[in-house]
């Protein structure tokens, strides 16, 4: 993307991290398509709020392909004439197939289940996509036509219009109770020596969380899961020696050289 906008240059960087509306002030300053992309992009928002990546990893990411390119390409290709239909097209081409359906497929196959999604029959999807936007959302009421059809076939109104309930994890509770002690893993030398994160940034985040200044359960959960994944699936294959510097060792009898670019080891301290 281009140069930072006025909100980011002048206001966002001087707002206190715990100021209500800080993140919204930045997001609302973007054009609507970029606002949508920013809302889906975890890492940029994470780094604006709490910079925790190491200098080496930031350099790697700067040289990598921007994931937002796929979303912008989908917006450019959307055969739609209104913002809602554009967003639905982009969701169908990216988030639906790359996240939602992928998770369902993996978890169902893991449990030997065959899952079908009849409402995603391609003829039905094509018919719905061609409907005017007012049939998809009427004012603040989403899924308008679906709700009206449900009323017609006799589904009780308390079911149709009840508050939406997701499948979110009780992360706030876990981070205060069952997983509170496990969070210390993020400050282990074993974790920090990998070179992915800046120790000072991780300590700031942990301090704000433990002192109750901000609710950071989701962010800490992601970092914790990343570290556990690394310990369970990568550590037995690599020797920790700084960011991406690592010969891969599958077992004591065979060594396979790493073909990834070697970078200097990240500093251990702050």
N, C-alpha and C positions, 0 to 999 in steps of 0.2 A: 504494500500500500504506500501511499505518498506520505508527505510530511504530516506530523501530528496536527490535529485540528486545534482551534483556539482554546476550546474547553480543556483539552489535554495539556497544552503548553502552559496555560496561565493558571487555571483553576484546579484541575484534578490533582496535580502533583503537590499542591500546597494544602489541600483538604486533609484534615486528620483522618487516619485509616478507619476509625470507628464512627465517623460522622454519618448519620443516616442520610441515605440518598446519594452517597459519593459515587458508587458504581453506576447508578441510574443516570447521574449527571453526564457521565462520559458516554454511555450507550445512547442516551436520548439525543446527543449531539450529532450522531452519525446519520447518513442517508438510510432510508428504511431497509434496503437490501443488506447494507453493511451492518445495520443494527441487528438484523436477524442472524447473520453469520457470526457476529461477535457474541451473541447470546448462546450460540451452539459451540463456540470455540473455547474449550476449557483453559488451555495454557495461557493465551494472551491475557484473559481476565485474571487468572491466578497470579501472573507475574506483575500486573499493574497494582494489585492489592498487596501482595506479600511476595516480593522477589526472593525466591529460594534457590534458583538454579545457579550452578557454579559458572564461573567465567568460561571454562572450557566447553561446557555443554551449550551455553548460549552461542558460542562461536559455531558449534556444529549445527545448531538449529538455524542460524542465519544463512548457512550454506545449503540448507535442505529446502525441498519444495514446500511451499506454503500450502497446508491442507485446505485453506479457504479457496484455492483455485478451483477445486472440484465443485464447490458450491456456487461460485460465480459463473462457472461454465454451465451448470444446470440452470441457473437463472437466465442466462443468455439464450439457452435453447428452449425455454419453457414456451409451449404453444398456448399462451394464455393472454387475456386482455385485462385482468384486474389483479391486484396484489395478492388476494387470498388464493386464487387459482395458481398463481406463480409459486407461492409458498407450498401449496399442496403438491405441486409437480416436483419441486426440489426435494421435499420430504420423501416422496415416493421413490425418487431416484437415488437418494443418499441415506437418510436416517432410517427409513423403513427397511431397506434391504441390507444395509451395512451394520445395523444395530439391533433393532427390534426383532426382525425375523431370524437374524443370525443367532441371537441368544435363545430364542424359542427352539430353533432347530437343534442347537447343541445340547440344551438341557433335556429336551424330549428324547433325543437319540441316546443320551447318557442313561436314560431310564427305560429304553426300549419301547418308546411310545411313538406312534405316528400321529402327527398333528396336521390338521387341515384348516385352511383359512378361506371358507367359501365366499366371504364378503370381498375377497381380493381376486375373484374370478375376473379374468381380463376384460370380458365383455361388459360385466357390471361396472368395473372401474372406469372403463372408457365412457360408459353412459353417464355415470356420476360426474366425471371430470367435465363433461360438456354442459352440465347444468349451470344456470346463472348463479353468481355468488350469493344472492339473497336466499336461495334455497338451501344453502349450506350453513349460513349463519344469518340470523335475523336479529339485528341490534346486538344485545349482549348474550343472546341465546345461541349456543353452538349446536351443531347436529340437528338443525331445525327440521328438515324433512324426515329424518330418521325418527325423531321424537313424535312427529305428527302421525307417522305410519304406526308407531307403537301404540299411540292413543286409539287409532282406528281398530286395531285388532284386540284391544281390551287390556293392555298392560296397565296395571294400576299407576296412577299419577305419582304416588309417593315413590315409586320405583323409577319412573322416567325422569323426574325432576329432582331426585335427591342429589346431594353434594357428591361430586366425583371423589372416588377413593382410589388412590394408587397403591402400588406394592412397595412402598418405600421402606427401607430398613430403619429401625429405631436407633439411629446413629447417635443422637444427642444423649440418650439414656446410656448407651453402651460406652461412650467416651467418658461419661461421668462415673461409671460403675465397672462393668465387667472388663472393659478394655483399657481402663485408665492406666493401670500399671504397664500394659504392653506398649503404650505410647513412648515410654522411655527408650524403646528400641530405635526410634528415629534419631536419638542422640548418641547411640553406640558408636565407638570408633570403627567397628566393623561396618556400619552403615555409611558413615561419613567418608571413609577412605576410598569409597568407590569413585568419588569425584563427580557425582551427579549434582549434588546440592551444596549450597553455601552454608556452612555450620551456623553463622550468625543469623541468617534468614530463618533457618529451622528453629533456632532458639527463640527468636522474636515471636514466631507463630505459636510455639508451645507456651511461651510466657503469657501472651494475650489470651490464649485458650484457658489455661489453668487459673488465671486471675479473673476470669469471667468478663473480660473486656469485650470479647466478641465470640459469637458461636461459629466455630471453625471445624465442626465435627466432620463435615463432608470432605473438606480438604485434607484433614489429617487422616481420614479413612483411606483416601486415595494414596497418600504417601505410604501409609502403613501397609496397604495391600501390595504396593509396588515393591517394597522391601521384602515382604514375605515371599512374593513371587520370585524375587531374585535369589533369596536364600534357598528356596525349595527346588528351583529349576535351573538356575545358572551357576550357582556357586560351586557345584561339584564338577563343572566343566571348565571354569576359569580361575585363575589366580588373581585376587584383587591387587592391582598395581596401578591404580589411577584410572582415569576415564579412558576406556577403549584401548588400553595399552597391552593387551593380554593374549598370550598364546593360549589356545584352547586345549585342555587336557581331558580327553574322554575317559581314560583310565591310566593305570601305571604302566601299561605296556605299549600304548600308542599315543603319539602326539600329532596333532594336526595344526599347522600354523594358521594364525588368524589372518584373514584376507582384508579385514576392515582397516581403514587408515589409522596409523598409530599416532596418538597425541601425547603430549607431555603429561605426566601425572599431575593431577590437581593438588593444590596445597592441602595439607592436613588441617591446618588451623584456620582462624578467621582471616 
